[in-house]
Structures are given as C-alpha cells and as structure tokens.
Amino acid sequence: MSALILLIAALLGINHWLLEPAVKASTDLFELRLLPWLLLGTLAWLLAGRQHSQP
C-alpha cells in the first residue's frame, strides 16, 4: 500500500515540476503574447534600414 502512495506522490511531483511549466510555456506561445514585441522589433529593424557604402 505504501508503494502505491509513493508512486502517486512521485507522479504528482513530476506533474508539478515538469508538466506545469511546459503547459505554461506552450500557452504563452500559442496565445501569441510576445507578438506585439516581435512586431515592434521588426518595425524598428525595417525603419533602421541598411547603411550603403559609397565608393
């Protein structure tokens, strides 16, 4: 009986320490929370342009 309790405790610990951060990271990725920052960086990069060297 105690082996079953230890197994359940280990599985809950794995869920808490490994699965929950992975779910949070994938949620942030799929909800596109970083999209405004990516767009702002892309816009700044496009506005900055390239320097052309003149001969």
mmCIF file of the N, C-alpha and C atoms, coordinates in Angstrom:
data_MODEL
# 
_entry.id   MODEL 
# 
loop_
_atom_site.group_PDB 
_atom_site.id 
_atom_site.type_symbol 
_atom_site.label_atom_id 
_atom_site.label_alt_id 
_atom_site.label_comp_id 
_atom_site.label_asym_id 
_atom_site.label_entity_id 
_atom_site.label_seq_id 
_atom_site.pdbx_PDB_ins_code 
_atom_site.Cartn_x 
_atom_site.Cartn_y 
_atom_site.Cartn_z 
_atom_site.occupancy 
_atom_site.B_iso_or_equiv 
_atom_site.pdbx_formal_charge 
_atom_site.auth_seq_id 
_atom_site.auth_comp_id 
_atom_site.auth_asym_id 
_atom_site.auth_atom_id 
_atom_site.pdbx_PDB_model_num 
ATOM 1   N N  . MET A 1 1  ? 0.826  -1.195 0.000   1.00 0.00 ? 1  MET A N  1 
ATOM 2   C CA . MET A 1 1  ? 0.000  0.000  0.000   1.00 0.00 ? 1  MET A CA 1 
ATOM 3   C C  . MET A 1 1  ? 0.873  1.264  0.000   1.00 0.00 ? 1  MET A C  1 
ATOM 4   N N  . SER A 1 2  ? 1.973  1.248  0.761   1.00 0.00 ? 2  SER A N  1 
ATOM 5   C CA . SER A 1 2  ? 2.820  2.438  0.823   1.00 0.00 ? 2  SER A CA 1 
ATOM 6   C C  . SER A 1 2  ? 3.548  2.665  -0.504  1.00 0.00 ? 2  SER A C  1 
ATOM 7   N N  . ALA A 1 3  ? 3.800  1.584  -1.258  1.00 0.00 ? 3  ALA A N  1 
ATOM 8   C CA . ALA A 1 3  ? 4.434  1.748  -2.571  1.00 0.00 ? 3  ALA A CA 1 
ATOM 9   C C  . ALA A 1 3  ? 3.495  2.489  -3.517  1.00 0.00 ? 3  ALA A C  1 
ATOM 10  N N  . LEU A 1 4  ? 2.224  2.222  -3.417  1.00 0.00 ? 4  LEU A N  1 
ATOM 11  C CA . LEU A 1 4  ? 1.242  2.915  -4.252  1.00 0.00 ? 4  LEU A CA 1 
ATOM 12  C C  . LEU A 1 4  ? 1.182  4.401  -3.892  1.00 0.00 ? 4  LEU A C  1 
ATOM 13  N N  . ILE A 1 5  ? 1.256  4.709  -2.628  1.00 0.00 ? 5  ILE A N  1 
ATOM 14  C CA . ILE A 1 5  ? 1.242  6.112  -2.192  1.00 0.00 ? 5  ILE A CA 1 
ATOM 15  C C  . ILE A 1 5  ? 2.494  6.823  -2.683  1.00 0.00 ? 5  ILE A C  1 
ATOM 16  N N  . LEU A 1 6  ? 3.657  6.146  -2.597  1.00 0.00 ? 6  LEU A N  1 
ATOM 17  C CA . LEU A 1 6  ? 4.893  6.745  -3.098  1.00 0.00 ? 6  LEU A CA 1 
ATOM 18  C C  . LEU A 1 6  ? 4.847  6.955  -4.607  1.00 0.00 ? 6  LEU A C  1 
ATOM 19  N N  . LEU A 1 7  ? 4.257  6.000  -5.322  1.00 0.00 ? 7  LEU A N  1 
ATOM 20  C CA . LEU A 1 7  ? 4.124  6.143  -6.771  1.00 0.00 ? 7  LEU A CA 1 
ATOM 21  C C  . LEU A 1 7  ? 3.232  7.327  -7.120  1.00 0.00 ? 7  LEU A C  1 
ATOM 22  N N  . ILE A 1 8  ? 2.127  7.472  -6.430  1.00 0.00 ? 8  ILE A N  1 
ATOM 23  C CA . ILE A 1 8  ? 1.219  8.597  -6.678  1.00 0.00 ? 8  ILE A CA 1 
ATOM 24  C C  . ILE A 1 8  ? 1.905  9.916  -6.347  1.00 0.00 ? 8  ILE A C  1 
ATOM 25  N N  . ALA A 1 9  ? 2.645  9.955  -5.237  1.00 0.00 ? 9  ALA A N  1 
ATOM 26  C CA . ALA A 1 9  ? 3.364  11.173 -4.865  1.00 0.00 ? 9  ALA A CA 1 
ATOM 27  C C  . ALA A 1 9  ? 4.421  11.516 -5.907  1.00 0.00 ? 9  ALA A C  1 
ATOM 28  N N  . ALA A 1 10 ? 5.120  10.511 -6.418  1.00 0.00 ? 10 ALA A N  1 
ATOM 29  C CA . ALA A 1 10 ? 6.137  10.762 -7.447  1.00 0.00 ? 10 ALA A CA 1 
ATOM 30  C C  . ALA A 1 10 ? 5.490  11.283 -8.731  1.00 0.00 ? 10 ALA A C  1 
ATOM 31  N N  . LEU A 1 11 ? 4.383  10.709 -9.131  1.00 0.00 ? 11 LEU A N  1 
ATOM 32  C CA . LEU A 1 11 ? 3.704  11.167 -10.350 1.00 0.00 ? 11 LEU A CA 1 
ATOM 33  C C  . LEU A 1 11 ? 3.178  12.590 -10.195 1.00 0.00 ? 11 LEU A C  1 
ATOM 34  N N  . LEU A 1 12 ? 2.651  12.913 -9.024  1.00 0.00 ? 12 LEU A N  1 
ATOM 35  C CA . LEU A 1 12 ? 2.194  14.282 -8.786  1.00 0.00 ? 12 LEU A CA 1 
ATOM 36  C C  . LEU A 1 12 ? 3.364  15.262 -8.783  1.00 0.00 ? 12 LEU A C  1 
ATOM 37  N N  . GLY A 1 13 ? 4.493  14.844 -8.241  1.00 0.00 ? 13 GLY A N  1 
ATOM 38  C CA . GLY A 1 13 ? 5.680  15.694 -8.255  1.00 0.00 ? 13 GLY A CA 1 
ATOM 39  C C  . GLY A 1 13 ? 6.182  15.939 -9.668  1.00 0.00 ? 13 GLY A C  1 
ATOM 40  N N  . ILE A 1 14 ? 6.194  14.893 -10.485 1.00 0.00 ? 14 ILE A N  1 
ATOM 41  C CA . ILE A 1 14 ? 6.600  15.050 -11.889 1.00 0.00 ? 14 ILE A CA 1 
ATOM 42  C C  . ILE A 1 14 ? 5.649  15.993 -12.608 1.00 0.00 ? 14 ILE A C  1 
ATOM 43  N N  . ASN A 1 15 ? 4.352  15.837 -12.344 1.00 0.00 ? 15 ASN A N  1 
ATOM 44  C CA . ASN A 1 15 ? 3.375  16.725 -12.966 1.00 0.00 ? 15 ASN A CA 1 
ATOM 45  C C  . ASN A 1 15 ? 3.609  18.168 -12.553 1.00 0.00 ? 15 ASN A C  1 
ATOM 46  N N  . HIS A 1 16 ? 3.895  18.379 -11.284 1.00 0.00 ? 16 HIS A N  1 
ATOM 47  C CA . HIS A 1 16 ? 4.059  19.742 -10.784 1.00 0.00 ? 16 HIS A CA 1 
ATOM 48  C C  . HIS A 1 16 ? 5.336  20.387 -11.307 1.00 0.00 ? 16 HIS A C  1 
ATOM 49  N N  . TRP A 1 17 ? 6.442  19.664 -11.329 1.00 0.00 ? 17 TRP A N  1 
ATOM 50  C CA . TRP A 1 17 ? 7.738  20.247 -11.659 1.00 0.00 ? 17 TRP A CA 1 
ATOM 51  C C  . TRP A 1 17 ? 8.049  20.247 -13.145 1.00 0.00 ? 17 TRP A C  1 
ATOM 52  N N  . LEU A 1 18 ? 7.481  19.327 -13.911 1.00 0.00 ? 18 LEU A N  1 
ATOM 53  C CA . LEU A 1 18 ? 7.812  19.245 -15.331 1.00 0.00 ? 18 LEU A CA 1 
ATOM 54  C C  . LEU A 1 18 ? 6.667  19.641 -16.252 1.00 0.00 ? 18 LEU A C  1 
ATOM 55  N N  . LEU A 1 19 ? 5.503  19.141 -15.967 1.00 0.00 ? 19 LEU A N  1 
ATOM 56  C CA . LEU A 1 19 ? 4.401  19.343 -16.912 1.00 0.00 ? 19 LEU A CA 1 
ATOM 57  C C  . LEU A 1 19 ? 3.796  20.739 -16.816 1.00 0.00 ? 19 LEU A C  1 
ATOM 58  N N  . GLU A 1 20 ? 3.635  21.271 -15.623 1.00 0.00 ? 20 GLU A N  1 
ATOM 59  C CA . GLU A 1 20 ? 3.011  22.588 -15.488 1.00 0.00 ? 20 GLU A CA 1 
ATOM 60  C C  . GLU A 1 20 ? 3.822  23.708 -16.142 1.00 0.00 ? 20 GLU A C  1 
ATOM 61  N N  . PRO A 1 21 ? 5.164  23.767 -15.988 1.00 0.00 ? 21 PRO A N  1 
ATOM 62  C CA . PRO A 1 21 ? 5.913  24.797 -16.712 1.00 0.00 ? 21 PRO A CA 1 
ATOM 63  C C  . PRO A 1 21 ? 5.840  24.624 -18.232 1.00 0.00 ? 21 PRO A C  1 
ATOM 64  N N  . ALA A 1 22 ? 5.802  23.376 -18.688 1.00 0.00 ? 22 ALA A N  1 
ATOM 65  C CA . ALA A 1 22 ? 5.688  23.143 -20.123 1.00 0.00 ? 22 ALA A CA 1 
ATOM 66  C C  . ALA A 1 22 ? 4.334  23.616 -20.648 1.00 0.00 ? 22 ALA A C  1 
ATOM 67  N N  . VAL A 1 23 ? 3.293  23.388 -19.890 1.00 0.00 ? 23 VAL A N  1 
ATOM 68  C CA . VAL A 1 23 ? 1.959  23.850 -20.291 1.00 0.00 ? 23 VAL A CA 1 
ATOM 69  C C  . VAL A 1 23 ? 1.909  25.371 -20.303 1.00 0.00 ? 23 VAL A C  1 
ATOM 70  N N  . LYS A 1 24 ? 2.513  26.014 -19.307 1.00 0.00 ? 24 LYS A N  1 
ATOM 71  C CA . LYS A 1 24 ? 2.516  27.475 -19.269 1.00 0.00 ? 24 LYS A CA 1 
ATOM 72  C C  . LYS A 1 24 ? 3.290  28.054 -20.447 1.00 0.00 ? 24 LYS A C  1 
ATOM 73  N N  . ALA A 1 25 ? 4.434  27.478 -20.758 1.00 0.00 ? 25 ALA A N  1 
ATOM 74  C CA . ALA A 1 25 ? 5.234  27.964 -21.883 1.00 0.00 ? 25 ALA A CA 1 
ATOM 75  C C  . ALA A 1 25 ? 4.487  27.784 -23.197 1.00 0.00 ? 25 ALA A C  1 
ATOM 76  N N  . SER A 1 26 ? 3.848  26.637 -23.380 1.00 0.00 ? 26 SER A N  1 
ATOM 77  C CA . SER A 1 26 ? 3.111  26.427 -24.624 1.00 0.00 ? 26 SER A CA 1 
ATOM 78  C C  . SER A 1 26 ? 1.880  27.329 -24.691 1.00 0.00 ? 26 SER A C  1 
ATOM 79  N N  . THR A 1 27 ? 1.275  27.638 -23.560 1.00 0.00 ? 27 THR A N  1 
ATOM 80  C CA . THR A 1 27 ? 0.133  28.547 -23.549 1.00 0.00 ? 27 THR A CA 1 
ATOM 81  C C  . THR A 1 27 ? 0.568  29.942 -23.993 1.00 0.00 ? 27 THR A C  1 
ATOM 82  N N  . ASP A 1 28 ? 1.692  30.419 -23.459 1.00 0.00 ? 28 ASP A N  1 
ATOM 83  C CA . ASP A 1 28 ? 2.198  31.728 -23.869 1.00 0.00 ? 28 ASP A CA 1 
ATOM 84  C C  . ASP A 1 28 ? 2.533  31.733 -25.362 1.00 0.00 ? 28 ASP A C  1 
ATOM 85  N N  . LEU A 1 29 ? 3.065  30.637 -25.850 1.00 0.00 ? 29 LEU A N  1 
ATOM 86  C CA . LEU A 1 29 ? 3.428  30.566 -27.262 1.00 0.00 ? 29 LEU A CA 1 
ATOM 87  C C  . LEU A 1 29 ? 2.193  30.575 -28.150 1.00 0.00 ? 29 LEU A C  1 
ATOM 88  N N  . PHE A 1 30 ? 1.201  29.766 -27.810 1.00 0.00 ? 30 PHE A N  1 
ATOM 89  C CA . PHE A 1 30 ? 0.019  29.665 -28.656 1.00 0.00 ? 30 PHE A CA 1 
ATOM 90  C C  . PHE A 1 30 ? -0.905 30.869 -28.541 1.00 0.00 ? 30 PHE A C  1 
ATOM 91  N N  . GLU A 1 31 ? -0.853 31.591 -27.422 1.00 0.00 ? 31 GLU A N  1 
ATOM 92  C CA . GLU A 1 31 ? -1.678 32.791 -27.291 1.00 0.00 ? 31 GLU A CA 1 
ATOM 93  C C  . GLU A 1 31 ? -1.014 34.007 -27.923 1.00 0.00 ? 31 GLU A C  1 
ATOM 94  N N  . LEU A 1 32 ? 0.209  33.846 -28.395 1.00 0.00 ? 32 LEU A N  1 
ATOM 95  C CA . LEU A 1 32 ? 0.961  34.900 -29.087 1.00 0.00 ? 32 LEU A CA 1 
ATOM 96  C C  . LEU A 1 32 ? 1.088  36.158 -28.232 1.00 0.00 ? 32 LEU A C  1 
ATOM 97  N N  . ARG A 1 33 ? 1.450  35.975 -26.968 1.00 0.00 ? 33 ARG A N  1 
ATOM 98  C CA . ARG A 1 33 ? 1.620  37.126 -26.083 1.00 0.00 ? 33 ARG A CA 1 
ATOM 99  C C  . ARG A 1 33 ? 2.829  37.958 -26.457 1.00 0.00 ? 33 ARG A C  1 
ATOM 100 N N  . LEU A 1 34 ? 3.810  37.344 -27.110 1.00 0.00 ? 34 LEU A N  1 
ATOM 101 C CA . LEU A 1 34 ? 5.009  38.085 -27.492 1.00 0.00 ? 34 LEU A CA 1 
ATOM 102 C C  . LEU A 1 34 ? 4.875  38.725 -28.871 1.00 0.00 ? 34 LEU A C  1 
ATOM 103 N N  . LEU A 1 35 ? 3.751  38.538 -29.529 1.00 0.00 ? 35 LEU A N  1 
ATOM 104 C CA . LEU A 1 35 ? 3.571  39.070 -30.875 1.00 0.00 ? 35 LEU A CA 1 
ATOM 105 C C  . LEU A 1 35 ? 3.745  40.585 -30.958 1.00 0.00 ? 35 LEU A C  1 
ATOM 106 N N  . PRO A 1 36 ? 3.203  41.397 -30.050 1.00 0.00 ? 36 PRO A N  1 
ATOM 107 C CA . PRO A 1 36 ? 3.434  42.850 -30.164 1.00 0.00 ? 36 PRO A CA 1 
ATOM 108 C C  . PRO A 1 36 ? 4.915  43.218 -30.078 1.00 0.00 ? 36 PRO A C  1 
ATOM 109 N N  . TRP A 1 37 ? 5.686  42.537 -29.223 1.00 0.00 ? 37 TRP A N  1 
ATOM 110 C CA . TRP A 1 37 ? 7.114  42.822 -29.118 1.00 0.00 ? 37 TRP A CA 1 
ATOM 111 C C  . TRP A 1 37 ? 7.849  42.405 -30.382 1.00 0.00 ? 37 TRP A C  1 
ATOM 112 N N  . LEU A 1 38 ? 7.451  41.282 -30.962 1.00 0.00 ? 38 LEU A N  1 
ATOM 113 C CA . LEU A 1 38 ? 8.073  40.850 -32.217 1.00 0.00 ? 38 LEU A CA 1 
ATOM 114 C C  . LEU A 1 38 ? 7.769  41.829 -33.350 1.00 0.00 ? 38 LEU A C  1 
ATOM 115 N N  . LEU A 1 39 ? 6.536  42.308 -33.396 1.00 0.00 ? 39 LEU A N  1 
ATOM 116 C CA . LEU A 1 39 ? 6.168  43.280 -34.423 1.00 0.00 ? 39 LEU A CA 1 
ATOM 117 C C  . LEU A 1 39 ? 6.909  44.601 -34.225 1.00 0.00 ? 39 LEU A C  1 
ATOM 118 N N  . LEU A 1 40 ? 7.052  45.030 -32.978 1.00 0.00 ? 40 LEU A N  1 
ATOM 119 C CA . LEU A 1 40 ? 7.778  46.261 -32.691 1.00 0.00 ? 40 LEU A CA 1 
ATOM 120 C C  . LEU A 1 40 ? 9.248  46.128 -33.097 1.00 0.00 ? 40 LEU A C  1 
ATOM 121 N N  . GLY A 1 41 ? 9.861  45.007 -32.781 1.00 0.00 ? 41 GLY A N  1 
ATOM 122 C CA . GLY A 1 41 ? 11.247 44.782 -33.176 1.00 0.00 ? 41 GLY A CA 1 
ATOM 123 C C  . GLY A 1 41 ? 11.411 44.725 -34.677 1.00 0.00 ? 41 GLY A C  1 
ATOM 124 N N  . THR A 1 42 ? 10.486 44.079 -35.364 1.00 0.00 ? 42 THR A N  1 
ATOM 125 C CA . THR A 1 42 ? 10.540 44.008 -36.828 1.00 0.00 ? 42 THR A CA 1 
ATOM 126 C C  . THR A 1 42 ? 10.362 45.394 -37.434 1.00 0.00 ? 42 THR A C  1 
ATOM 127 N N  . LEU A 1 43 ? 9.447  46.177 -36.891 1.00 0.00 ? 43 LEU A N  1 
ATOM 128 C CA . LEU A 1 43 ? 9.231  47.534 -37.388 1.00 0.00 ? 43 LEU A CA 1 
ATOM 129 C C  . LEU A 1 43 ? 10.466 48.399 -37.182 1.00 0.00 ? 43 LEU A C  1 
ATOM 130 N N  . ALA A 1 44 ? 11.093 48.287 -36.016 1.00 0.00 ? 44 ALA A N  1 
ATOM 131 C CA . ALA A 1 44 ? 12.308 49.061 -35.758 1.00 0.00 ? 44 ALA A CA 1 
ATOM 132 C C  . ALA A 1 44 ? 13.426 48.637 -36.697 1.00 0.00 ? 44 ALA A C  1 
ATOM 133 N N  . TRP A 1 45 ? 13.523 47.339 -36.963 1.00 0.00 ? 45 TRP A N  1 
ATOM 134 C CA . TRP A 1 45 ? 14.551 46.832 -37.878 1.00 0.00 ? 45 TRP A CA 1 
ATOM 135 C C  . TRP A 1 45 ? 14.318 47.353 -39.298 1.00 0.00 ? 45 TRP A C  1 
ATOM 136 N N  . LEU A 1 46 ? 13.065 47.368 -39.715 1.00 0.00 ? 46 LEU A N  1 
ATOM 137 C CA . LEU A 1 46 ? 12.756 47.863 -41.065 1.00 0.00 ? 46 LEU A CA 1 
ATOM 138 C C  . LEU A 1 46 ? 12.995 49.371 -41.185 1.00 0.00 ? 46 LEU A C  1 
ATOM 139 N N  . LEU A 1 47 ? 12.652 50.114 -40.136 1.00 0.00 ? 47 LEU A N  1 
ATOM 140 C CA . LEU A 1 47 ? 12.851 51.556 -40.176 1.00 0.00 ? 47 LEU A CA 1 
ATOM 141 C C  . LEU A 1 47 ? 14.324 51.933 -40.106 1.00 0.00 ? 47 LEU A C  1 
ATOM 142 N N  . ALA A 1 48 ? 15.115 51.112 -39.464 1.00 0.00 ? 48 ALA A N  1 
ATOM 143 C CA . ALA A 1 48 ? 16.539 51.409 -39.333 1.00 0.00 ? 48 ALA A CA 1 
ATOM 144 C C  . ALA A 1 48 ? 17.234 51.359 -40.689 1.00 0.00 ? 48 ALA A C  1 
ATOM 145 N N  . GLY A 1 49 ? 16.826 50.444 -41.535 1.00 0.00 ? 49 GLY A N  1 
ATOM 146 C CA . GLY A 1 49 ? 17.400 50.331 -42.861 1.00 0.00 ? 49 GLY A CA 1 
ATOM 147 C C  . GLY A 1 49 ? 18.840 49.883 -42.836 1.00 0.00 ? 49 GLY A C  1 
ATOM 148 N N  . ARG A 1 50 ? 19.431 49.871 -44.013 1.00 0.00 ? 50 ARG A N  1 
ATOM 149 C CA . ARG A 1 50 ? 20.827 49.470 -44.146 1.00 0.00 ? 50 ARG A CA 1 
ATOM 150 C C  . ARG A 1 50 ? 21.658 50.680 -44.488 1.00 0.00 ? 50 ARG A C  1 
ATOM 151 N N  . GLN A 1 51 ? 22.917 50.651 -44.088 1.00 0.00 ? 51 GLN A N  1 
ATOM 152 C CA . GLN A 1 51 ? 23.838 51.695 -44.487 1.00 0.00 ? 51 GLN A CA 1 
ATOM 153 C C  . GLN A 1 51 ? 24.494 51.239 -45.781 1.00 0.00 ? 51 GLN A C  1 
ATOM 154 N N  . HIS A 1 52 ? 24.439 52.100 -46.768 1.00 0.00 ? 52 HIS A N  1 
ATOM 155 C CA . HIS A 1 52 ? 25.076 51.781 -48.039 1.00 0.00 ? 52 HIS A CA 1 
ATOM 156 C C  . HIS A 1 52 ? 26.445 52.447 -48.060 1.00 0.00 ? 52 HIS A C  1 
ATOM 157 N N  . SER A 1 53 ? 27.441 51.660 -48.402 1.00 0.00 ? 53 SER A N  1 
ATOM 158 C CA . SER A 1 53 ? 28.775 52.248 -48.525 1.00 0.00 ? 53 SER A CA 1 
ATOM 159 C C  . SER A 1 53 ? 28.913 52.893 -49.895 1.00 0.00 ? 53 SER A C  1 
ATOM 160 N N  . GLN A 1 54 ? 29.372 54.120 -49.897 1.00 0.00 ? 54 GLN A N  1 
ATOM 161 C CA . GLN A 1 54 ? 29.542 54.839 -51.164 1.00 0.00 ? 54 GLN A CA 1 
ATOM 162 C C  . GLN A 1 54 ? 30.987 54.770 -51.589 1.00 0.00 ? 54 GLN A C  1 
ATOM 163 N N  . PRO A 1 55 ? 31.254 54.448 -52.847 1.00 0.00 ? 55 PRO A N  1 
ATOM 164 C CA . PRO A 1 55 ? 32.643 54.361 -53.303 1.00 0.00 ? 55 PRO A CA 1 
ATOM 165 C C  . PRO A 1 55 ? 33.330 55.707 -53.421 1.00 0.00 ? 55 PRO A C  1 
# 
